[in-house]
Amino acid sequence: VHPWAGAWTRFPSHQEAGTGKTSDLFAIDVCPQQNGDVLSPRQVRTDRDVSTEDLQQQMRSLDGDLEALEQRGVELERSIRDGRTGKEEQMLTEWFGLVHEQHTLLRKNKELVYLTKQQILEDRQADVEYKLRCLLNKPEKDWDQEDRGREQQLMAELVTIIEQRNQIISSFQKDGPKKTKGKLKAPKVFKMLNHKPESSKEPVEKKS
């Protein structure tokens, strides 16, 4: 089970949703309560480690780190192109380290984007579950046509949200094996080094 899956995997697929009673799909078929008071969806959802706001803050921080890496990469490319420091190999090693770090940060940023989308859908799902459980708390013998229509509407919305969460997980897993392409490209540096004039190193040798 994917770590993002959570308890929502207990719900049926779209085909299964049309069979059986809604009350059969829930382990608890009443509104969550505490000391006799009905809890809101936000009060019920207490197992989240990181809030959506925290994830957005992390993404802003990553954007700053990526910008700094890009700037340093530009400086290194310029120095390697000049070829007058005598430290081209050392700088190239540092450059490849920047590329690796950039790929790692871009990957982390993509994970945060996926996780943020998941949490937004999780909030929507909790709201729908709450409304549906509260509806199920009403004795079925007292239901009218409006209640039954509301039940079908909420169930359809719930299934749609779950399918969207499944799609996000599927998309993330498909992206997993691929390497994220950054703005720093190794072929560009190799091309600069391979076409660097031989005379560019002579001033360094004479000065030393």
C-alpha atoms as an extended CHARMM CRD file, in Angstrom:
* protein
*
       208  EXT
         1         1  VAL       CA              0.0000000000        0.0000000000        0.0000000000  PROA      1               0.0000000000
         2         2  HSD       CA              1.3720000000        3.4010000000       -0.9270000000  PROA      2               0.0000000000
         3         3  PRO       CA              2.1270000000        5.5650000000        2.1590000000  PROA      3               0.0000000000
         4         4  TRP       CA             -0.2390000000        8.2240000000        0.8360000000  PROA      4               0.0000000000
         5         5  ALA       CA             -3.0900000000        5.7740000000        0.4340000000  PROA      5               0.0000000000
         6         6  GLY       CA             -4.2470000000        5.8150000000        4.0550000000  PROA      6               0.0000000000
         7         7  ALA       CA             -7.6830000000        4.7500000000        5.1680000000  PROA      7               0.0000000000
         8         8  TRP       CA             -9.4390000000        5.9100000000        2.0190000000  PROA      8               0.0000000000
         9         9  THR       CA             -8.5460000000        2.6720000000        0.2260000000  PROA      9               0.0000000000
        10        10  ARG       CA            -11.4300000000        1.0020000000        2.0710000000  PROA      10              0.0000000000
        11        11  PHE       CA            -13.8610000000        2.6470000000       -0.3570000000  PROA      11              0.0000000000
        12        12  PRO       CA            -15.0310000000        0.8060000000       -3.4960000000  PROA      12              0.0000000000
        13        13  SER       CA            -14.2140000000        1.3880000000       -7.1210000000  PROA      13              0.0000000000
        14        14  HSD       CA            -16.6650000000        3.2650000000       -9.3610000000  PROA      14              0.0000000000
        15        15  GLN       CA            -18.2160000000       -0.0200000000      -10.4930000000  PROA      15              0.0000000000
        16        16  GLU       CA            -18.5980000000       -1.3220000000       -6.9480000000  PROA      16              0.0000000000
        17        17  ALA       CA            -20.0820000000        1.9070000000       -5.6360000000  PROA      17              0.0000000000
        18        18  GLY       CA            -23.4230000000        1.2370000000       -7.2850000000  PROA      18              0.0000000000
        19        19  THR       CA            -23.9680000000       -2.0350000000       -5.4410000000  PROA      19              0.0000000000
        20        20  GLY       CA            -25.1270000000       -2.5550000000       -1.8860000000  PROA      20              0.0000000000
        21        21  LYS       CA            -26.0960000000        0.0160000000        0.7060000000  PROA      21              0.0000000000
        22        22  THR       CA            -23.9390000000        3.0000000000        1.5010000000  PROA      22              0.0000000000
        23        23  SER       CA            -24.0160000000        2.0810000000        5.1910000000  PROA      23              0.0000000000
        24        24  ASP       CA            -22.1720000000       -1.1740000000        4.3440000000  PROA      24              0.0000000000
        25        25  LEU       CA            -19.1470000000        0.8050000000        3.1310000000  PROA      25              0.0000000000
        26        26  PHE       CA            -18.2740000000        2.3770000000        6.4700000000  PROA      26              0.0000000000
        27        27  ALA       CA            -16.8440000000        0.8410000000        9.6000000000  PROA      27              0.0000000000
        28        28  ILE       CA            -18.4640000000        3.7030000000       11.5580000000  PROA      28              0.0000000000
        29        29  ASP       CA            -21.8590000000        4.8590000000       10.3280000000  PROA      29              0.0000000000
        30        30  VAL       CA            -22.4170000000        7.7720000000       12.7080000000  PROA      30              0.0000000000
        31        31  CYS       CA            -21.1800000000       11.3510000000       12.9670000000  PROA      31              0.0000000000
        32        32  PRO       CA            -17.9270000000       11.4790000000       14.9610000000  PROA      32              0.0000000000
        33        33  GLN       CA            -18.7180000000       12.8480000000       18.4230000000  PROA      33              0.0000000000
        34        34  GLN       CA            -16.8490000000       13.8890000000       21.5400000000  PROA      34              0.0000000000
        35        35  ASN       CA            -18.6600000000       14.4500000000       24.8490000000  PROA      35              0.0000000000
        36        36  GLY       CA            -21.9320000000       14.4510000000       22.9210000000  PROA      36              0.0000000000
        37        37  ASP       CA            -20.8700000000       17.1930000000       20.5080000000  PROA      37              0.0000000000
        38        38  VAL       CA            -20.5510000000       16.5060000000       16.8000000000  PROA      38              0.0000000000
        39        39  LEU       CA            -16.9740000000       17.0490000000       15.6420000000  PROA      39              0.0000000000
        40        40  SER       CA            -16.1590000000       18.9790000000       12.4970000000  PROA      40              0.0000000000
        41        41  PRO       CA            -14.1350000000       17.3100000000        9.6970000000  PROA      41              0.0000000000
        42        42  ARG       CA            -11.0560000000       19.3570000000       10.6910000000  PROA      42              0.0000000000
        43        43  GLN       CA            -11.3020000000       18.1500000000       14.3070000000  PROA      43              0.0000000000
        44        44  VAL       CA            -11.6100000000       14.5380000000       13.2170000000  PROA      44              0.0000000000
        45        45  ARG       CA             -8.5510000000       14.7230000000       10.9700000000  PROA      45              0.0000000000
        46        46  THR       CA             -5.7220000000       14.8460000000       13.5320000000  PROA      46              0.0000000000
        47        47  ASP       CA             -3.2090000000       12.3330000000       12.1270000000  PROA      47              0.0000000000
        48        48  ARG       CA             -1.5900000000       14.6590000000        9.5760000000  PROA      48              0.0000000000
        49        49  ASP       CA              2.1130000000       15.2620000000       10.1470000000  PROA      49              0.0000000000
        50        50  VAL       CA              2.5510000000       18.2070000000        7.7740000000  PROA      50              0.0000000000
        51        51  SER       CA             -0.0210000000       20.8220000000        6.8420000000  PROA      51              0.0000000000
        52        52  THR       CA             -0.6200000000       22.1290000000        3.3350000000  PROA      52              0.0000000000
        53        53  GLU       CA              0.7890000000       25.4880000000        4.4440000000  PROA      53              0.0000000000
        54        54  ASP       CA              3.9950000000       23.7710000000        5.5970000000  PROA      54              0.0000000000
        55        55  LEU       CA              4.3300000000       22.0420000000        2.2350000000  PROA      55              0.0000000000
        56        56  GLN       CA              3.9190000000       25.3430000000        0.3990000000  PROA      56              0.0000000000
        57        57  GLN       CA              6.5860000000       26.9000000000        2.6300000000  PROA      57              0.0000000000
        58        58  GLN       CA              8.9360000000       24.0220000000        1.8050000000  PROA      58              0.0000000000
        59        59  MET       CA              8.3410000000       24.5880000000       -1.9040000000  PROA      59              0.0000000000
        60        60  ARG       CA              9.1550000000       28.2850000000       -1.5620000000  PROA      60              0.0000000000
        61        61  SER       CA             12.3570000000       27.3790000000        0.2630000000  PROA      61              0.0000000000
        62        62  LEU       CA             13.2810000000       24.8920000000       -2.4640000000  PROA      62              0.0000000000
        63        63  ASP       CA             12.7060000000       27.5510000000       -5.1240000000  PROA      63              0.0000000000
        64        64  GLY       CA             15.2470000000       29.7600000000       -3.3580000000  PROA      64              0.0000000000
        65        65  ASP       CA             17.7740000000       26.9240000000       -3.1420000000  PROA      65              0.0000000000
        66        66  LEU       CA             17.3070000000       26.1030000000       -6.8270000000  PROA      66              0.0000000000
        67        67  GLU       CA             17.8200000000       29.7310000000       -7.8010000000  PROA      67              0.0000000000
        68        68  ALA       CA             21.0790000000       29.8460000000       -5.8140000000  PROA      68              0.0000000000
        69        69  LEU       CA             22.2680000000       26.6130000000       -7.4420000000  PROA      69              0.0000000000
        70        70  GLU       CA             21.5070000000       27.9330000000      -10.9010000000  PROA      70              0.0000000000
        71        71  GLN       CA             23.4350000000       31.1230000000      -10.2230000000  PROA      71              0.0000000000
        72        72  ARG       CA             26.4470000000       29.1910000000       -8.9620000000  PROA      72              0.0000000000
        73        73  GLY       CA             26.2480000000       26.9320000000      -12.0170000000  PROA      73              0.0000000000
        74        74  VAL       CA             26.3190000000       29.9540000000      -14.3160000000  PROA      74              0.0000000000
        75        75  GLU       CA             29.3960000000       31.2920000000      -12.5140000000  PROA      75              0.0000000000
        76        76  LEU       CA             31.1750000000       27.9470000000      -12.8160000000  PROA      76              0.0000000000
        77        77  GLU       CA             30.3610000000       27.6660000000      -16.5250000000  PROA      77              0.0000000000
        78        78  ARG       CA             31.7880000000       31.1320000000      -17.0880000000  PROA      78              0.0000000000
        79        79  SER       CA             35.0010000000       30.2660000000      -15.2070000000  PROA      79              0.0000000000
        80        80  ILE       CA             35.3820000000       26.9470000000      -17.0380000000  PROA      80              0.0000000000
        81        81  ARG       CA             34.8450000000       28.7110000000      -20.3610000000  PROA      81              0.0000000000
        82        82  ASP       CA             37.5920000000       31.2220000000      -19.5650000000  PROA      82              0.0000000000
        83        83  GLY       CA             40.0400000000       28.4480000000      -18.7090000000  PROA      83              0.0000000000
        84        84  ARG       CA             42.4600000000       30.8300000000      -17.0070000000  PROA      84              0.0000000000
        85        85  THR       CA             42.3490000000       29.6580000000      -13.4110000000  PROA      85              0.0000000000
        86        86  GLY       CA             44.0920000000       26.3250000000      -13.8660000000  PROA      86              0.0000000000
        87        87  LYS       CA             41.3580000000       24.7050000000      -11.7520000000  PROA      87              0.0000000000
        88        88  GLU       CA             39.0270000000       23.5620000000      -14.5160000000  PROA      88              0.0000000000
        89        89  GLU       CA             38.9210000000       19.9420000000      -13.3230000000  PROA      89              0.0000000000
        90        90  GLN       CA             38.0920000000       21.0020000000       -9.7710000000  PROA      90              0.0000000000
        91        91  MET       CA             35.3870000000       23.3510000000      -10.9980000000  PROA      91              0.0000000000
        92        92  LEU       CA             33.9610000000       20.6820000000      -13.2820000000  PROA      92              0.0000000000
        93        93  THR       CA             33.7180000000       18.3220000000      -10.3110000000  PROA      93              0.0000000000
        94        94  GLU       CA             31.8810000000       21.0140000000       -8.3790000000  PROA      94              0.0000000000
        95        95  TRP       CA             29.6490000000       21.6280000000      -11.3870000000  PROA      95              0.0000000000
        96        96  PHE       CA             28.5980000000       17.9840000000      -11.5530000000  PROA      96              0.0000000000
        97        97  GLY       CA             27.8850000000       18.1200000000       -7.8220000000  PROA      97              0.0000000000
        98        98  LEU       CA             25.5780000000       21.0680000000       -8.4750000000  PROA      98              0.0000000000
        99        99  VAL       CA             23.7920000000       19.1490000000      -11.2170000000  PROA      99              0.0000000000
       100       100  HSD       CA             23.2250000000       16.2130000000       -8.8770000000  PROA      100             0.0000000000
       101       101  GLU       CA             21.9770000000       18.4890000000       -6.1010000000  PROA      101             0.0000000000
       102       102  GLN       CA             19.7140000000       20.3030000000       -8.5390000000  PROA      102             0.0000000000
       103       103  HSD       CA             18.1570000000       17.0360000000       -9.7080000000  PROA      103             0.0000000000
       104       104  THR       CA             17.5800000000       16.0530000000       -6.0770000000  PROA      104             0.0000000000
       105       105  LEU       CA             15.8810000000       19.3600000000       -5.2560000000  PROA      105             0.0000000000
       106       106  LEU       CA             13.7360000000       19.2840000000       -8.3930000000  PROA      106             0.0000000000
       107       107  ARG       CA             12.6460000000       15.7730000000       -7.5070000000  PROA      107             0.0000000000
       108       108  LYS       CA             11.8140000000       16.8640000000       -3.9660000000  PROA      108             0.0000000000
       109       109  ASN       CA              9.8610000000       19.8240000000       -5.3210000000  PROA      109             0.0000000000
       110       110  LYS       CA              7.8210000000       17.5230000000       -7.5550000000  PROA      110             0.0000000000
       111       111  GLU       CA              7.0890000000       15.2760000000       -4.5740000000  PROA      111             0.0000000000
       112       112  LEU       CA              5.8430000000       18.2780000000       -2.6060000000  PROA      112             0.0000000000
       113       113  VAL       CA              3.5780000000       19.2910000000       -5.4840000000  PROA      113             0.0000000000
       114       114  TYR       CA              2.0570000000       15.8060000000       -5.5900000000  PROA      114             0.0000000000
       115       115  LEU       CA              1.6870000000       15.6930000000       -1.8210000000  PROA      115             0.0000000000
       116       116  THR       CA              0.0260000000       19.1160000000       -1.7410000000  PROA      116             0.0000000000
       117       117  LYS       CA             -2.5020000000       17.9750000000       -4.3420000000  PROA      117             0.0000000000
       118       118  GLN       CA             -3.1380000000       14.8660000000       -2.2750000000  PROA      118             0.0000000000
       119       119  GLN       CA             -3.7800000000       16.8440000000        0.8910000000  PROA      119             0.0000000000
       120       120  ILE       CA             -6.1800000000       19.2030000000       -0.8800000000  PROA      120             0.0000000000
       121       121  LEU       CA             -8.1420000000       16.1670000000       -2.0630000000  PROA      121             0.0000000000
       122       122  GLU       CA             -7.8710000000       14.6610000000        1.4170000000  PROA      122             0.0000000000
       123       123  ASP       CA             -9.5310000000       17.7680000000        2.8490000000  PROA      123             0.0000000000
       124       124  ARG       CA            -12.3330000000       17.5070000000        0.3010000000  PROA      124             0.0000000000
       125       125  GLN       CA            -12.7290000000       13.8110000000        1.0310000000  PROA      125             0.0000000000
       126       126  ALA       CA            -12.9550000000       14.4060000000        4.7780000000  PROA      126             0.0000000000
       127       127  ASP       CA            -15.7080000000       16.9730000000        4.2300000000  PROA      127             0.0000000000
       128       128  VAL       CA            -17.6990000000       14.5740000000        2.0500000000  PROA      128             0.0000000000
       129       129  GLU       CA            -17.1960000000       11.6550000000        4.4660000000  PROA      129             0.0000000000
       130       130  TYR       CA            -18.3600000000       13.8210000000        7.3290000000  PROA      130             0.0000000000
       131       131  LYS       CA            -21.5400000000       14.8740000000        5.5360000000  PROA      131             0.0000000000
       132       132  LEU       CA            -22.2390000000       11.3070000000        4.4730000000  PROA      132             0.0000000000
       133       133  ARG       CA            -21.7210000000        9.8650000000        7.9530000000  PROA      133             0.0000000000
       134       134  CYS       CA            -23.9900000000       12.5140000000        9.4190000000  PROA      134             0.0000000000
       135       135  LEU       CA            -26.6400000000       11.5900000000        6.8640000000  PROA      135             0.0000000000
       136       136  LEU       CA            -26.2540000000        7.9140000000        7.7500000000  PROA      136             0.0000000000
       137       137  ASN       CA            -26.7550000000        8.7890000000       11.3870000000  PROA      137             0.0000000000
       138       138  LYS       CA            -30.3800000000        9.5340000000       10.5310000000  PROA      138             0.0000000000
       139       139  PRO       CA            -32.5820000000        6.4160000000       10.8560000000  PROA      139             0.0000000000
       140       140  GLU       CA            -33.2610000000        5.0070000000        7.4040000000  PROA      140             0.0000000000
       141       141  LYS       CA            -36.9860000000        4.7860000000        8.1070000000  PROA      141             0.0000000000
       142       142  ASP       CA            -37.0330000000        8.5860000000        8.3930000000  PROA      142             0.0000000000
       143       143  TRP       CA            -35.3120000000        9.1780000000        5.0570000000  PROA      143             0.0000000000
       144       144  ASP       CA            -37.1890000000       11.0100000000        2.3270000000  PROA      144             0.0000000000
       145       145  GLN       CA            -36.4690000000       11.3150000000       -1.3760000000  PROA      145             0.0000000000
       146       146  GLU       CA            -34.1860000000       14.3000000000       -0.7990000000  PROA      146             0.0000000000
       147       147  ASP       CA            -32.0600000000       12.2920000000        1.6550000000  PROA      147             0.0000000000
       148       148  ARG       CA            -31.6450000000        9.4610000000       -0.8480000000  PROA      148             0.0000000000
       149       149  GLY       CA            -30.6840000000       11.8830000000       -3.5890000000  PROA      149             0.0000000000
       150       150  ARG       CA            -28.1820000000       13.5100000000       -1.2430000000  PROA      150             0.0000000000
       151       151  GLU       CA            -26.7070000000       10.1000000000       -0.4330000000  PROA      151             0.0000000000
       152       152  GLN       CA            -26.1470000000        9.3210000000       -4.1200000000  PROA      152             0.0000000000
       153       153  GLN       CA            -24.6400000000       12.7550000000       -4.7350000000  PROA      153             0.0000000000
       154       154  LEU       CA            -22.1770000000       12.4320000000       -1.8500000000  PROA      154             0.0000000000
       155       155  MET       CA            -21.2110000000        8.8890000000       -2.8330000000  PROA      155             0.0000000000
       156       156  ALA       CA            -20.5460000000        9.9550000000       -6.4210000000  PROA      156             0.0000000000
       157       157  GLU       CA            -18.4070000000       12.8660000000       -5.1980000000  PROA      157             0.0000000000
       158       158  LEU       CA            -16.5080000000       10.5750000000       -2.8390000000  PROA      158             0.0000000000
       159       159  VAL       CA            -15.7140000000        8.0600000000       -5.5620000000  PROA      159             0.0000000000
       160       160  THR       CA            -14.5390000000       10.8620000000       -7.8760000000  PROA      160             0.0000000000
       161       161  ILE       CA            -12.1630000000       12.2130000000       -5.2230000000  PROA      161             0.0000000000
       162       162  ILE       CA            -10.7270000000        8.7510000000       -4.5710000000  PROA      162             0.0000000000
       163       163  GLU       CA            -10.1590000000        8.1980000000       -8.2800000000  PROA      163             0.0000000000
       164       164  GLN       CA             -8.3710000000       11.5470000000       -8.4890000000  PROA      164             0.0000000000
       165       165  ARG       CA             -6.1130000000       10.5540000000       -5.5940000000  PROA      165             0.0000000000
       166       166  ASN       CA             -5.3580000000        7.2660000000       -7.3170000000  PROA      166             0.0000000000
       167       167  GLN       CA             -4.4260000000        9.1490000000      -10.4860000000  PROA      167             0.0000000000
       168       168  ILE       CA             -2.0250000000       11.3840000000       -8.5550000000  PROA      168             0.0000000000
       169       169  ILE       CA             -0.2900000000        8.3760000000       -7.0000000000  PROA      169             0.0000000000
       170       170  SER       CA             -0.1150000000        6.6440000000      -10.3860000000  PROA      170             0.0000000000
       171       171  SER       CA              1.3780000000        9.7470000000      -12.0180000000  PROA      171             0.0000000000
       172       172  PHE       CA              3.9480000000       10.0950000000       -9.2450000000  PROA      172             0.0000000000
       173       173  GLN       CA              5.0060000000        6.4600000000       -9.5450000000  PROA      173             0.0000000000
       174       174  LYS       CA              5.3680000000        6.8080000000      -13.3260000000  PROA      174             0.0000000000
       175       175  ASP       CA              7.5730000000        9.8660000000      -12.8820000000  PROA      175             0.0000000000
       176       176  GLY       CA              9.6940000000        8.1240000000      -10.2590000000  PROA      176             0.0000000000
       177       177  PRO       CA             12.2690000000        6.2960000000      -12.4270000000  PROA      177             0.0000000000
       178       178  LYS       CA             12.8290000000        9.2790000000      -14.6950000000  PROA      178             0.0000000000
       179       179  LYS       CA             15.5910000000       11.7440000000      -14.0720000000  PROA      179             0.0000000000
       180       180  THR       CA             14.4250000000       15.3150000000      -13.7640000000  PROA      180             0.0000000000
       181       181  LYS       CA             15.9690000000       17.5410000000      -16.3810000000  PROA      181             0.0000000000
       182       182  GLY       CA             17.5760000000       20.6260000000      -14.9450000000  PROA      182             0.0000000000
       183       183  LYS       CA             18.7850000000       23.8190000000      -16.5470000000  PROA      183             0.0000000000
       184       184  LEU       CA             22.4270000000       22.8160000000      -16.1130000000  PROA      184             0.0000000000
       185       185  LYS       CA             23.3620000000       20.4690000000      -18.9420000000  PROA      185             0.0000000000
       186       186  ALA       CA             26.5340000000       18.3840000000      -18.9680000000  PROA      186             0.0000000000
       187       187  PRO       CA             26.9140000000       18.2730000000      -22.7970000000  PROA      187             0.0000000000
       188       188  LYS       CA             27.1760000000       22.0740000000      -22.7960000000  PROA      188             0.0000000000
       189       189  VAL       CA             30.1620000000       22.0110000000      -20.4420000000  PROA      189             0.0000000000
       190       190  PHE       CA             31.8680000000       19.1790000000      -22.2950000000  PROA      190             0.0000000000
       191       191  LYS       CA             31.4570000000       21.1200000000      -25.5260000000  PROA      191             0.0000000000
       192       192  MET       CA             33.0400000000       24.1870000000      -23.9510000000  PROA      192             0.0000000000
       193       193  LEU       CA             36.0050000000       22.1620000000      -22.7000000000  PROA      193             0.0000000000
       194       194  ASN       CA             36.5200000000       20.2150000000      -25.9320000000  PROA      194             0.0000000000
       195       195  HSD       CA             36.5390000000       23.3790000000      -28.0570000000  PROA      195             0.0000000000
       196       196  LYS       CA             38.6030000000       25.4740000000      -25.6890000000  PROA      196             0.0000000000
       197       197  PRO       CA             41.7190000000       26.8180000000      -27.4770000000  PROA      197             0.0000000000
       198       198  GLU       CA             44.9460000000       25.1370000000      -26.4250000000  PROA      198             0.0000000000
       199       199  SER       CA             46.5610000000       28.5530000000      -26.0710000000  PROA      199             0.0000000000
       200       200  SER       CA             44.1820000000       29.4150000000      -23.2580000000  PROA      200             0.0000000000
       201       201  LYS       CA             46.3320000000       27.5050000000      -20.7770000000  PROA      201             0.0000000000
       202       202  GLU       CA             49.6650000000       28.9470000000      -21.9130000000  PROA      202             0.0000000000
       203       203  PRO       CA             49.4490000000       32.1820000000      -19.8840000000  PROA      203             0.0000000000
       204       204  VAL       CA             48.8920000000       30.0850000000      -16.7800000000  PROA      204             0.0000000000
       205       205  GLU       CA             51.9660000000       27.9470000000      -17.5100000000  PROA      205             0.0000000000
       206       206  LYS       CA             54.1740000000       31.0030000000      -18.1190000000  PROA      206             0.0000000000
       207       207  LYS       CA             53.0420000000       32.7020000000      -14.9220000000  PROA      207             0.0000000000
       208       208  SER       CA             53.7460000000       29.5570000000      -12.9110000000  PROA      208             0.0000000000
